């Protein structure tokens, strides 16, 4: 966020259950608040489903009033929402390659803690994102 020029004071992180009900409850509270965010980035697409429901109940339009982004590009969820959910797709093939490499290192007797890696997931652009209607305030539901 800092690299994009968004001030830390304009970012809120909220913990929620990793399902539509958790996304709904967290988003309903945030979107009904005095400092309503202009965008919500959800930990997964199922949380985003709940955020869509909360926005609709509050009379907010996606993406005109609030942008919503998911994570994992879950089949039948991201492309089944209206408008279609912009999301980050998990790089399943690359994740499998990395896991196999870790297994081979373990079999070969490599010692130490398990390695970690950052794998890039492509952004799947759909219709849930638009420029902010006001000064940006972003919220993450995780």
Secondary structure, DSSP 8 states (H G I E B T S, - for coil): -GGGT--GGGEEEE---SSHHHHHHHHHHHHTSTT--SEEEESSHHHHHHHHHHHHHTT--TTTT-EEEEEE--TTTTTTSSS--EEEE--HHHHHHHHHHHHHHHHTT--SS---------EE--SS----SSS--EEEE-
